[in-house]
Amino acid sequence: MKISPIISTFFGGFLFISLATYAQEVTPDINIEESADVFLEDYSDDFQEKFFDALKQKGIENYDRAINLMLGCKQLDANNYVVDHELAQLYLKEKQYPVAEPYALTALLAEPENLWYTNTYMEILQKQQKSVEGYKAQLPFNNAKFKENLALVYYRKGRAKAAQSILKETPKSSFTQQLSVKVEDLIEAQEDAIKSSSFTVTNQNRSESGSFQQYKAQIDGLLRTNNYLALDKIAGEALESYPSQPYFYYAQGYAFNKKAKPRDAIEALETGLDYLVGDVSLANKFYQELADAYNSINNSVKANMYLRKIIPGF
């Protein structure tokens, strides 16, 4: 059955609004309820009931139940790529990345110009530490809009060089020109951060506050530009000189999480907590990263323990 592009966009992408705004993907004057009626009018009551119940279960994070309901929808309409994308997102939430991947790919190939489908697929690859380069043959690289979306996803993830590489092989448009400027600015900021972080402390007195402040300023810059590729290295260097500074442990743990190394992140963060006293704002950041890391290894008990420690308002 034919799927309304409006509803495909709505159900597939309402959690990705910031990208949609930047990419000027927002369609004006959409009445969601009316569009949903258009989408579902050709479907049986059984399909509609399962579909909306699945979305409800997803909203309350009952992912197992949502998956079962979406699989029921899949049985009723095997070619429904909105359902494929929902399944991909649900399996992603459950950390079942190999299961999520083919569903995400099916949705993306069905609608290669969909920004959110591209984002979901790339997130699933990243979680498995896979590179898109190994999948070029099966991806719609002949579609200019797909490449624009891919470059945008890379940019939003802080992977400026990858975004630039994709943009170089994408037909020029007002969108690619605007994004290229932003990518170049990000590359410059990241390179400046790396250059300034290459200073040496060999001839400095490591007890001087200037040396500590220099490390902190550099790490602040790397965090601000989301340059986690260099962050764990710089944080590691800082910890060699200042092994009792919790901020450096936080930075290292954050970088490990971004690089899909949750066990390394846990080790760094829990070590850093031993040195943390009185800084509620930094403690909240520690707890959030620890919760994310434990969720990545499917330890919901520890993840929830740290989430409960977060103090609102800081």
N, C-alpha and C positions, 0 to 999 in steps of 0.2 A: 504494500500500500504506500501511496505517496505521503511523505511527511512534510508538514508545513515548515518552511525554513525559519519562520518567526519562532515557532515553538522549539525547534531544534536549537536555535540560538538561546532561547530563554532557559530551557531545562539544562542545556549543556554548559551555559556560561554565566549564570547569575552570580557565581562566586568569583568571577574573574573580571569584575566591572572596571577595575583600574586600568587593565590592559585595553579593554574595549574603548574606554574613554580616550586613551592616548591614540589608539589606532583609528578613531573616528568610526567605530563600528555601531554606535548606538543608533537605532532606528527611532525616529520621533513618533509620538502619539500612538504607541502600541497599547492596546487594551489587552492585558494579559488574560483576563477571564474570557473575553470574546475569542481570543486567539486559541486558548486551550479548548474551547468548545469546537472551533474549526478543526483543530488537530484530532480531537477524539470522536468527532461525530460519526466517523466510519468504523469505529471500533466497538466491539461487543461490550456489554456491561461488565463482563468478567475481566476483560483487559483493563477497562477504566478503573475498576475497583482495585485490582492488583497494582496498577501503575501508581495511583495516588496514595495507596497505602504504603507502597515502597518508598515514595518520597517522604511520607510522614515518618516512617521508621528511620530513614536516613537522617532526617532532621533531628531526631532525638538520639542519634548515634547508636541505634540498634541495627548494626550493619549486617549481622547474620540474617535477621528476619528480612531486611530490605533486599539482600541478595536472593533469598529464596523467592520472594515475590517477583523480582525482576526476571529471574529465570522462568517463572511461570508466564510472564509476559512474552518472554523469548519463545516459549513453546507455542504460544498463540500467534505470534508473528515473528518468524525466524529472521526476516530481513529488515527489521526495525533497528536502524543504527542509532537512534536516540536511546533505545534500551541498551545497545552495545556500549555506548559511552557511559551511561549510568552504571553499568556493571563494571566497567573499567575503573571508574571513580570509587566504587564501593570496595572492590578488591584492593585498590591502592590504599584506602583507609585501613583495610585489614592487613596490610603489609604483605599481601599475596601477589607480589609483583609479576612473577612469571605467568600467573593466571590472568592478571589484569592486562598484560601486554597485547595479546591477540585481540581482545575486545576493543582496546584503544585504537589499534591499527585498523580494524574493520571500520570503525566509525570515521577515522581520519581519511581512509581511502574512499569512503562513501561521500564525504563532504570535505575535500582537501583545502577549501578556502576558509574553513571554520577555525577561528583563532583559538577557541577553547579546546577543541579536539587536539590541536597541535600542542598546546600547553600540557594537557593531560598525558599525551603520549611521551613527550620529552621528559616530564617529571618521572614517569615510570621507568624510562631508560636510565635516568640519572640515579634513581634509587638502586638500580642494579649495577651501577658503575659501567654502563654501556655507552658507547659513543655512536652518534647518529651516522658517522662515517661508514660504519659497518652495515648500515641498512639503506644506503642510498638507492640500491637497485630496486627496492620494493616501495620506496616513498615517492610521492608525486613531485619530484624536483623539476619537472617540466612545467609546473604551475607557478607562475610568478607570485600570485597571492600567497601560496603556501610558503614560498621563500621569504616574503615580507614578514609573514607571521612568525616564522622560525627565527628570523633575525631579531624581531621584537622580543620574543621569549628569551633568547640569549641575552639581550640587553638588560631585561628586567631581572635576570638572574646574576647580573654582574659579569657575564662572560663577554666582555667587550670585543676581544680579538676574534672570537668565534662569530659574533654578530657582524663584524666588519668583513670577515671572509665571505659570509653568505651574501651580504649586500653588494660585494664586488661582482658577483655573478647574477645579480638580480636586475631586470630591466629598470631603468631610471624612471622615477615618478616623483610627485611632490612628497609623497609619504617617505620614500627611500631617501630623498634629499634631507628631509627634516630629521629622520632617524640617524642618518650618517653623521650629522652635526653632533647629535647627542652622544653617539657612540665614540666619536673622536674626542669629545670632551671627557668622557669617562676613561678612555685609554690614557689621555694625558694625565688625568688625576691619579690613575693607578700607577703609571710610570713614575710620576713625581713621588708618590708614596714609597715605591720600591727604592728609588734613588736615595731618598732621604733616610731610608731605613738601613742603608748599606754602610753607615758610619761605623767606625771602630771605637771601642772603648779601651783598647790595649794600653794607650798612653795616658788614660784618664784615671783619676782616683774614683773607683767604683762606688765609693760611699757618698760622692757629691750629688746633691739634689739635681743638678743640671743633667747628669747622665740618666737618671731615673725619669726625669721629665721629658727627655728626648725620646726615650723608648715609649713612654706613655703617649706623647703627641703622635708618634708614628703609628702606633697601634690604633689610636683614635681615628687617624686618617684611613687606615686600612679597613676598619669597621664601617666607617662612613661610606666608603666606596664599594663595600661588599667584596673586597679583594681577599677572599679567604684562601686563595692559592698561595699567597705569600704570608698570610697572617700567622699560621701555625709555626712557620720558621722564625719569624721575628719574635713572636711570643716566647718560643723556646730559647732564643738567645737572651731575651730579657730575664727569663727565669734562671738562667745560668748565673747572672749577676745579682738577681734579686729573688731568691727562692722563697721568700716569705710574703710576696706581694700578690694578694688574691686576684687583683684585676688582670694580671698576666695569665693566671690559670683560667680565668673566665674567657679571655681572648683565645687561648689555645683550645679550650673545650668547644667554643663556638665554631672555630675553624674546622675542627675534627667532625663536628656534626654536619657542617656544610659539605664536607668531603665524604660523607657517608661512612664515617668511621666511629660509630656510636660507642664502642667499647673503649677506644682511646679517649673519647670525649668524657665518658663517665670517670675514668681514672683521673684525668686532669681536673675535672670539676670537683670531684669529691675530695681530692687532695687540697684544692684551693679553699674549700669550705673550712678546713681546719684552721686557716689563717684569717678568716673573715670575722670581723668583730664590729658590730654597730652600724654597718652600712646597709640599710634596709633595701634601698634601690638596687644595689649591686647583688644583694642576696636574692632578690626576686628574679634577677637575670640568671643567676646560677640555677635556681629552682626550675625555671622555664626550660633552660637548656638540658638539665638533667631529666626532666619529664619527657622532652622530645627524644633524648637518647634512649631512655628506657622503653619508650613506645616503639622505637625502631627495632629493638630486640624482643618485642612482644612481652615485656614485663610490665603489665598494666598496674600491678600492685605498687611497685616502686614509683612508677610514673605518677599515679594518683597521690601517693604519699608526698611527693615533692610539689605537685600542684596545690595541695592543701596548705602548704607552707607559705605560698605567695600571699603577701599582704597587700590588699587593694589600696590604691591612692598614692603609690610611690613609684 
